[in-house]
Amino acid sequence: MSKETTKQLLTTLEELFPNAKCELNHKNTYELAIAVIMSAQTTDERVNKTTPELFNKYPTIESLAVANQKEVEDIIKSVGLYQTKAKNIIAFSKKVVDEYQGMIPNTIDELVLLPGVGRKTANVITAVCFGQPTMAVDTHVFRVANRIGLTNNSKTPLETEKVLIKNIPEELVPRAHHWLILHGRYVCTARTPKCTECGIKQFCKYYSKNS
């Protein structure tokens, strides 16, 4: 996709999703980090139903760092892989308290060394909380980028991330991440994408091929 077409595509996505933002409810960096760790292999909606009770009981990272794992499991048990996630969010909190004085680090290299944090989670935290030009590639971003033609059949999330970072203007990267996620979540779905309703079909390689 040419630079000019990419610019037009991004402008259209911004018009379609003018208020795009992270759909995980959070009030601060601590709450977002825990919510993102919990969101692996489950929906944001499910996490949002679980976190109010969790953050009411553990309002700070210091309180979660010394939490009883069974008590945390009981709160988040409706979330998939809840036992592993309970272990991870407690260990994450403890390490941040012990090694970073309770302040969640703002670099990818530091974040990925924390329990429960992979590259995608680190990218979400740095983009949403710290405004950095990082691109978290989840299943929606991976699918949409390849279907539209923003990437040329990238094989891995990391490859997709690198191509998107290269081709999207730096100042737009954090917002473009949300545009692509929301488009994939609500329009360009994995099965039976809503191509006839799509506001960017004029740019889309997949639509052009299948229409």
N, C-alpha and C positions, 0 to 999 in steps of 0.2 A: 504494500500500500504506500503510495507516494506521501510526501510530507504534507502537501496541500490537501489531499483527501483525508489524511489523518486529522488535520486541523479542522476540517469541515465536520468530520465525524464527532470529534470531541465537543465542538460547539453545539451540535445537535443533541448529544447526550446531556450536556449541561442544561439545555432547554427542556429536555424531557424529565430530568431529575434535578430541578433547581435547589431542592432542599436536602439533597442526598447527604446522609451521615451514617455513622455506625449504628446499627439497629440493636446492639447490645446496650441495655440500660446501664448507665454508670454515672457517678458524680465526680469521680477523681481517677487518677492513674491506678491506684490500688484496686479499685472496683473493676476497672476495665481489664486489667491484667488477669485477675482471677476469673472474670467472665469469659475471656478469650480462651484461657486454658480449659475451662469447663465446656466450651463450645465445640471441641473436637468431636466429630462424628455424631453430632446432634444439632438441633436447630436453635437459632437465636431465641425464638419464641419460647422454647422449653427452658433455656437458661434463664430468660427473663422472669419466668414463673418461679424459679428456684432461688435466685439471688436475693430478693428482698428479705427473706427469713435468714439467709446466711449472713448478710451484712448487718442485719439488726442485731444478731447475736455476736458477730465479730466485726465491729465497725472500723477497726484499724488493722493494719498489717501486723502490728505487734500482738494483738489479741488472737489473730488467726495463727500466728507462729507458735503459740503454746496451746492450741486447741487439741482436744481429744479426737482422734481420728474417727472413732465410732460415732461420736456425736455429729461430726461433720457429714459422715456417710448417711446418717439418718435424715439430715436436712436435704442432701442433694441426690437421694437415691432414685429419683425419677429421671435423672440424667444418665445417659449411657456411660458405661465404664466407671460408675460412680466411686467404686472402691479405689481404683487407681488414681482417679482425679482428686479424691479427698486426700490421699497420700501426697500427691504432687503439689496441691495448693498450700498444704501445711508446710511441706519441705521448701517450697518456693518462698513462702513468707519468712520462714526461719532464716534462710540463707540471705535474703535481702536485709533482714534486721541485723544479722550477725556481721555481714560483710559490707553492707552499704548504709548502715545506720538508719535503716527503714526507708531509704529513698530508692525507688526503683530506677535502675540505670537506664540511660537513654541511647545506648549504642547496641547495634546488632550483635557484635562480638561478645559483649558482656551478657546480654539477655539470653543468648542461646546456651550459655553455660548453666543457666538456672533450671531447676527441676520443672518438667512439664512444658518447657518452652522450646518449640522448634522454630525454624526460620519464619514460617508464616505468622506465628504468634508474635515473634519479635518485630516483624514488619508492621503488624497492626498497631502494636504499642507505640513504636517510634513515629508512625504516620499520624495516628489519631491523637495521641497525648503530647507529642513533641513537634508535630508539624513537619517532620522530615520527609523528603521525597523518596519514600520507600514503598514498594509495591507488594502487598501480600497476595499471593496467588492461591486461591482456593479453587474448588471444583468449578464454581461459576466463572471466575475470571479466566481460568484455563480454557474452559469450553467456549466462552464468548469470544475471546481473543483469537482462537483458532478458527472458529466459524466465520467471523467477520473478515478476517484476513489481516488483523493487526499483527499477528505473528504468522509465520509460514510453516504451519504444521509442527510447532514445537513439540518435542517429545516429553519434556519434563517440566514441572513447575518452575525450577530454577532457570531453565532455558527461556521459558515464557517471561519470567521476571526480568531477565537481562534485556530481552528484546523490547519489552514495554518501557523499561527505564530509558533505553536508548532512544526510542522513537517518540515518547510523550514529553512535552516541555516540562522541565523540572518543577515549575511552580504549579502545574496541574496534576502532578502524579498522585498526591494524597487524595484529591477529589475524584480523579479518574478511577482510582481503585473502587470507590463507592458506586460510581456510575456503572461500572462493569458488573459489580456484584448484584446491584439491584436489577439491572437489565437481565442478567442470567436467572435471577431468582423469580422474577415476575413475568418476563416476556420470552427470553431465549432459553426456555427450560430444556432439561436434558431429553425428555421425551415429549413429542408433539409440541415443538416450539411454536409460538403464536406468530408466525411469519406475516400473516395478513394484517395483523395489528401492530406490527413492528415499526417504530418511527425511524429506524436506521437501515431499513431493508435496501434502500438505494445504494448503500455502501457495502452491502454484505455479500461476500463470496459464496456463502452457503445458499443464500436466497437466490442469487443469480444462477447457481448451478441447478437448483431444484425447482425453480418456478417454470 
